[in-house]
């Protein structure tokens, strides 16, 4: 199934940041170990911080990307947070890229 996972938060849920990051790390590891990989992972709003310098999940995201998953990161959001030069994985895209992917997938999972 043509699927996209959407990260619009720095981590998972609305818990304290430390817990959100533990949860997202666990989730991404499960994606890898269970081999349940989406076609795309989209990052926008605070979610772009997950692909930037200092994120605890960079290595896991790189592994996922190496398995063929396309990571698309919102350029507008990166500029807003002054992170454009700190991206460590993924492809910088526009809102049009994100829009097109969302309209052409069969399933979207928002984290």
C-alpha positions as CSV (number, residue, x, y, z in Angstrom):
1,X,0.0,0.0,0.0
2,X,1.3,3.4,-0.9
3,X,1.7,5.0,2.5
4,X,3.1,8.2,4.1
5,X,3.9,8.8,7.7
6,X,3.7,12.5,8.7
7,X,5.6,14.0,11.5
8,X,4.5,17.5,12.5
9,X,5.8,17.4,16.1
10,X,9.2,17.0,17.6
11,X,8.6,13.5,18.8
12,X,5.3,11.7,19.4
13,X,2.3,12.9,21.3
14,X,1.9,15.9,23.6
15,X,4.0,14.5,26.5
16,X,7.2,16.2,27.8
17,X,9.9,16.4,25.2
18,X,12.0,13.7,26.6
19,X,9.2,11.2,26.5
20,X,8.1,12.3,23.0
21,X,11.6,11.6,21.7
22,X,11.8,8.2,23.4
23,X,8.5,7.3,21.8
24,X,9.5,8.4,18.3
25,X,12.8,6.5,18.6
26,X,10.9,3.3,19.6
27,X,8.4,3.8,16.8
28,X,11.1,4.3,14.1
29,X,13.0,1.2,15.4
30,X,9.9,-0.9,15.1
31,X,9.4,0.3,11.5
32,X,12.8,-1.1,10.8
33,X,12.7,-4.3,12.7
34,X,9.2,-5.2,11.5
35,X,10.1,-4.1,8.0
36,X,6.8,-2.1,7.8
37,X,8.3,0.8,5.9
38,X,6.2,3.5,4.2
39,X,6.9,4.9,0.8
40,X,7.4,8.4,2.3
41,X,8.0,10.1,5.6
42,X,6.9,13.8,5.6
43,X,8.2,16.4,8.0
44,X,6.7,19.8,8.6
45,X,6.1,22.3,11.5
46,X,8.1,21.1,14.5
47,X,8.6,17.7,12.9
48,X,11.5,19.1,10.8
49,X,13.6,19.2,14.0
50,X,13.7,15.4,13.8
51,X,16.0,15.5,10.7
52,X,18.2,18.4,12.0
53,X,21.5,18.4,13.9
54,X,21.0,17.4,17.5
55,X,18.0,15.1,16.8
56,X,18.4,11.7,18.6
57,X,16.8,9.9,15.7
58,X,19.1,10.9,12.8
59,X,20.8,7.5,12.5
60,X,17.5,5.6,12.5
61,X,16.1,8.0,9.9
62,X,19.2,7.5,7.7
63,X,18.8,3.7,8.0
64,X,15.1,4.0,6.9
65,X,16.1,6.3,4.1
66,X,18.8,3.8,3.0
67,X,16.0,1.2,2.7
68,X,14.3,3.3,0.0
69,X,11.9,5.4,2.0
70,X,11.8,9.0,0.7
71,X,12.1,11.6,3.5
72,X,10.6,14.9,2.5
73,X,11.3,17.9,4.7
74,X,9.4,21.3,4.5
75,X,11.8,24.0,3.3
76,X,9.5,26.8,4.7
77,X,9.6,25.2,8.1
78,X,13.4,24.7,8.1
79,X,13.8,28.4,7.2
80,X,11.4,29.4,9.9
81,X,13.4,27.5,12.5
82,X,16.8,28.5,11.0
83,X,17.6,24.8,10.4
84,X,18.2,24.8,6.6
85,X,22.0,24.4,7.1
86,X,21.5,21.8,9.9
87,X,19.6,19.1,8.0
88,X,21.3,15.7,8.4
89,X,19.0,13.4,6.4
90,X,16.1,13.6,4.0
91,X,15.4,15.8,1.0
92,X,14.3,19.4,1.3
93,X,11.0,19.9,-0.4
94,X,8.3,22.4,-0.8
95,X,4.7,22.4,0.4
96,X,3.8,21.5,-3.2
97,X,5.9,18.3,-2.9
98,X,4.1,17.5,0.4
99,X,0.7,18.3,-1.1
100,X,1.3,16.1,-4.1
101,X,2.4,13.1,-2.0
102,X,-0.6,13.4,0.3
103,X,-3.0,13.5,-2.6
104,X,-1.3,10.5,-4.3
105,X,-0.9,8.1,-1.4
106,X,-3.5,5.5,-0.3
107,X,-2.8,5.9,3.4
108,X,-1.5,8.7,5.6
109,X,-0.4,8.1,9.2
110,X,0.0,11.3,11.2
111,X,2.3,10.9,14.3
